[in-house]
Amino acid sequence: MFRDLAIDLGSATTSVVLRGEAEVLVEPSVVARVVGTGEVIAVGHRAARMVGRTPHEIETVQPFQGGSVVDFPAAQHLIRALLRRAGVRRRHRVRAVACVPSAATSVERRAVADALRLAGAS
């Protein structure tokens, strides 16, 4: 069973749309993680509430800037978490389409495709 979806990976917000439905999920493109280990603590709305309010050992990052991936591990965690919140589970086979700017280089396009693949989408 395939789940077809479209993802708009924006610098401020990320939108997920399942085929045949309206926007399923709109979340801020923010990831909170531990500085030393890289362990992800929160993504989306929970991480956005932490911006500017975290202790020194926790950082909040925006993995996308100008439509390109600037923090690959954070982008992968964000996409994986948003797919889960949109109702996509491991048993579903996911086909995804992602928006990238027309001025994006082939390396930037490949980074977005790789982040999607590693998060569980094809």
TIRODO-581845 format. One record per residue: x, y, z of N, C-alpha, C, CB in turn; residue in three letters. Coordinates in steps of 0.05 Angstrom, whole numbers, padded with zeros to 5 digits, always signed. Glycine has a CB too. Example, Ala and Ser with C-alpha at 12.3 -4.5 7.8 and 13.67 -1.06 7.14 Angstrom:
// residues 2
+00264-00114+00156+00246-00090+00156+00264-00066+00156+00226-00089+00181ALA+00257-00045+00142+00273-00021+00143+00258+00001+00157+00282-00012+00114SER
// end
This chain:
// residues 122
+00017-00024+00000+00000+00000+00000+00018+00025+00000-00019+00000+00024MET+00014+00042-00020+00030+00066-00022+00015+00090-00009+00036+00072-00051PHE+00030+00107+00003+00020+00133+00013+00034+00154-00004+00025+00137+00044ARG+00019+00168-00020+00031+00190-00036+00028+00216-00022+00017+00191-00064ASP+00050+00231-00020+00048+00256-00006+00067+00277-00019+00055+00253+00023LEU+00061+00302-00014+00078+00324-00023+00087+00339+00002+00062+00343-00042ALA+00113+00348+00001+00125+00362+00023+00136+00388+00013+00146+00345+00037ILE+00129+00410+00026+00140+00436+00021+00159+00442+00043+00118+00458+00018ASP+00185+00440+00038+00206+00444+00059+00214+00473+00059+00230+00425+00054LEU+00200+00489+00074+00206+00517+00075+00225+00524+00098+00180+00533+00079GLY+00237+00548+00096+00255+00557+00117+00240+00562+00143+00269+00583+00108SER+00216+00572+00142+00201+00578+00166+00182+00555+00174+00184+00603+00162ALA+00167+00544+00154+00148+00523+00160+00151+00501+00139+00119+00533+00161THR+00143+00477+00147+00142+00454+00129+00114+00444+00128+00162+00431+00139THR+00104+00440+00104+00076+00430+00100+00077+00402+00088+00060+00449+00081SER+00059+00385+00097+00056+00358+00087+00027+00355+00077+00063+00337+00109VAL+00024+00345+00053-00002+00341+00041-00004+00312+00031-00008+00361+00018VAL-00024+00297+00040-00029+00270+00031-00047+00272+00006-00043+00253+00052LEU-00043+00254-00013-00058+00254-00038-00088+00251-00032-00048+00231-00056ARG-00103+00269-00045-00132+00268-00042-00142+00282-00017-00141+00240-00042GLY-00125+00294-00001-00133+00308+00023-00123+00336+00023-00124+00292+00048GLU-00133+00352+00041-00122+00379+00045-00096+00378+00060-00143+00398+00059ALA-00085+00401+00066-00060+00400+00082-00064+00385+00108-00050+00429+00088GLU-00048+00365+00112-00050+00348+00135-00035+00361+00159-00040+00320+00130VAL-00012+00373+00153+00006+00382+00174+00021+00406+00165+00025+00360+00182LEU+00022+00427+00182+00039+00450+00178+00053+00455+00204+00022+00475+00169VAL+00080+00453+00204+00096+00456+00228+00120+00474+00223+00105+00428+00238GLU+00129+00488+00243+00154+00503+00240+00178+00485+00233+00160+00519+00265PRO+00196+00494+00217+00219+00479+00209+00242+00483+00230+00229+00486+00181SER+00238+00473+00254+00257+00477+00275+00262+00450+00289+00246+00498+00296VAL+00287+00445+00296+00295+00421+00310+00311+00429+00335+00311+00402+00292VAL+00305+00418+00358+00320+00422+00383+00336+00397+00389+00301+00430+00407ALA+00362+00400+00394+00379+00377+00399+00400+00384+00420+00391+00367+00374ARG+00411+00362+00432+00433+00365+00451+00459+00371+00435+00436+00339+00468VAL+00474+00391+00444+00498+00399+00429+00519+00378+00427+00510+00424+00442VAL+00526+00364+00449+00547+00345+00448+00541+00319+00433+00555+00338+00476GLY+00517+00309+00437+00511+00283+00425+00495+00285+00399+00495+00267+00445THR+00481+00307+00395+00464+00309+00371+00437+00296+00374+00478+00298+00347GLY+00430+00287+00398+00405+00274+00404+00382+00294+00401+00404+00262+00432GLU+00362+00287+00384+00340+00305+00379+00320+00304+00402+00326+00298+00353VAL+00313+00327+00413+00295+00329+00436+00267+00336+00426+00305+00351+00455ILE+00265+00354+00407+00238+00363+00398+00240+00373+00369+00227+00385+00416ALA+00218+00371+00355+00216+00382+00328+00189+00397+00325+00218+00360+00306VAL+00188+00415+00305+00163+00429+00300+00156+00449+00320+00141+00409+00297GLY+00130+00449+00328+00119+00469+00347+00134+00468+00374+00090+00465+00351HIS+00139+00444+00384+00153+00441+00410+00181+00454+00409+00155+00412+00418ARG+00195+00449+00387+00222+00461+00384+00221+00491+00380+00237+00448+00361ALA+00200+00500+00366+00198+00529+00361+00193+00545+00387+00175+00535+00341ALA+00178+00532+00405+00174+00545+00431+00200+00547+00448+00152+00530+00447ARG+00220+00531+00441+00245+00530+00455+00265+00551+00445+00257+00503+00454MET+00260+00563+00422+00279+00581+00410+00285+00604+00428+00269+00592+00382VAL+00310+00609+00435+00318+00630+00453+00314+00625+00482+00304+00655+00445GLY+00304+00601+00489+00298+00595+00517+00313+00569+00527+00269+00592+00521ARG+00333+00561+00512+00346+00535+00519+00371+00540+00535+00352+00519+00494THR+00379+00521+00552+00406+00523+00565+00428+00519+00544+00408+00501+00588PRO+00452+00522+00552+00475+00521+00534+00479+00494+00521+00500+00529+00548HIS+00471+00473+00534+00475+00446+00522+00454+00438+00502+00476+00426+00545GLU+00433+00454+00498+00413+00449+00478+00412+00471+00458+00385+00445+00491ILE+00411+00464+00432+00410+00484+00411+00385+00479+00394+00436+00483+00393GLU+00375+00501+00383+00353+00499+00364+00363+00507+00336+00328+00516+00373THR+00357+00492+00316+00367+00497+00289+00345+00496+00269+00390+00477+00281VAL+00348+00511+00248+00330+00509+00225+00346+00495+00203+00320+00538+00215GLN+00338+00470+00196+00354+00455+00177+00353+00464+00148+00346+00426+00179PRO+00333+00481+00141+00330+00491+00114+00333+00521+00113+00303+00482+00102PHE+00349+00531+00095+00352+00560+00091+00350+00565+00061+00379+00570+00102GLN+00331+00581+00053+00328+00588+00024+00321+00564+00007+00354+00600+00014GLY+00308+00544+00019+00300+00520+00004+00321+00499+00001+00291+00528-00023GLY+00344+00503+00013+00365+00482+00011+00372+00472+00039+00390+00493-00003SER+00383+00448+00041+00390+00436+00066+00416+00447+00076+00391+00405+00063VAL+00416+00458+00100+00441+00468+00112+00450+00451+00136+00437+00497+00121VAL+00432+00434+00146+00439+00416+00168+00425+00389+00162+00429+00427+00196ASP+00441+00371+00149+00429+00346+00139+00418+00328+00161+00451+00331+00124PHE+00431+00323+00183+00419+00305+00203+00394+00317+00215+00439+00300+00226PRO+00393+00343+00220+00369+00356+00230+00346+00354+00210+00375+00385+00238ALA+00353+00358+00184+00332+00356+00164+00320+00328+00163+00344+00363+00136ALA+00337+00308+00165+00327+00280+00164+00309+00274+00188+00351+00261+00164GLN+00317+00283+00212+00300+00279+00236+00273+00294+00233+00315+00289+00261HIS+00274+00319+00223+00250+00335+00220+00231+00321+00200+00257+00363+00209LEU+00241+00312+00178+00223+00299+00158+00212+00273+00169+00239+00292+00132ILE+00228+00257+00183+00218+00232+00195+00196+00237+00215+00242+00216+00208ARG+00200+00257+00232+00180+00263+00253+00155+00274+00240+00192+00284+00272ALA+00157+00290+00220+00133+00301+00207+00118+00279+00192+00140+00323+00188LEU+00132+00260+00180+00118+00238+00167+00102+00222+00188+00138+00220+00152LEU+00114+00217+00211+00100+00203+00233+00076+00218+00242+00119+00198+00256ARG+00078+00244+00245+00055+00260+00254+00033+00262+00233+00065+00288+00261ARG+00041+00258+00208+00021+00259+00186+00006+00233+00183+00034+00267+00160ALA+00014+00213+00200+00000+00187+00199+00014+00166+00182-00027+00191+00189GLY+00038+00171+00174+00053+00151+00158+00069+00133+00177+00073+00165+00138VAL+00064+00108+00175+00078+00088+00193+00097+00072+00177+00057+00070+00207ARG+00113+00056+00191+00134+00039+00178+00122+00020+00158+00149+00024+00199ARG+00098+00010+00163+00086-00010+00145+00077+00003+00119+00063-00024+00158ARG+00074+00029+00118+00066+00043+00094+00091+00047+00076+00053+00070+00100HIS+00087+00044+00050+00107+00051+00031+00101+00079+00022+00109+00030+00007ARG+00120+00097+00025+00115+00125+00020+00128+00134-00006+00125+00142+00044VAL+00113+00147-00023+00124+00161-00046+00120+00191-00041+00110+00152-00073ARG+00142+00206-00043+00141+00234-00036+00151+00252-00058+00156+00240-00010ALA+00140+00275-00060+00149+00296-00078+00155+00320-00060+00127+00304-00100VAL+00179+00332-00064+00187+00355-00047+00192+00379-00065+00212+00349-00031ALA+00185+00402-00055+00190+00427-00069+00218+00438-00063+00168+00449-00061CYS+00232+00445-00084+00258+00459-00081+00257+00483-00100+00282+00439-00088VAL+00273+00504-00093+00273+00527-00110+00284+00521-00138+00290+00550-00097PRO+00275+00535-00158+00284+00530-00185+00314+00537-00188+00268+00546-00205SER+00324+00554-00171+00352+00562-00173+00371+00543-00157+00356+00590-00162ALA+00359+00522-00145+00375+00503-00130+00395+00488-00148+00357+00483-00114ALA+00418+00483-00138+00438+00468-00153+00432+00438-00152+00467+00473-00143THR+00445+00422-00168+00440+00393-00167+00448+00381-00141+00455+00380-00190SER+00469+00392-00128+00477+00383-00101+00455+00388-00081+00504+00396-00093VAL+00443+00412-00082+00422+00419-00063+00397+00401-00068+00414+00448-00066GLU+00391+00395-00093+00368+00378-00099+00373+00349-00089+00363+00378-00129ARG+00398+00340-00093+00405+00313-00084+00404+00311-00053+00433+00306-00094ARG+00412+00333-00039+00411+00333-00010+00382+00330+00000+00423+00358+00001ALA+00363+00343-00013+00335+00341-00006+00325+00313-00011+00318+00362-00020VAL+00332+00302-00035+00324+00275-00042+00335+00254-00022+00332+00268-00070ALA+00361+00257-00015+00373+00239+00004+00361+00240+00032+00403+00245+00006ASP+00354+00264+00040+00341+00268+00067+00314+00254+00067+00338+00298+00074ALA+00299+00256+00045+00273+00243+00043+00276+00212+00043+00259+00252+00018LEU+00296+00203+00028+00300+00174+00026+00308+00162+00053+00322+00167+00006ARG+00326+00176+00067+00336+00166+00093+00314+00168+00114+00360+00181+00102LEU+00295+00186+00110+00272+00188+00129+00251+00167+00124+00260+00216+00127ALA+00253+00152+00102+00234+00131+00097+00217+00134+00073+00217+00128+00120GLY+00221+00155+00057+00205+00159+00033+00221+00152+00008+00195+00189+00031ALA+00206+00146-00014+00220+00140-00039+00213+00162-00059+00213+00112-00050SER
// end
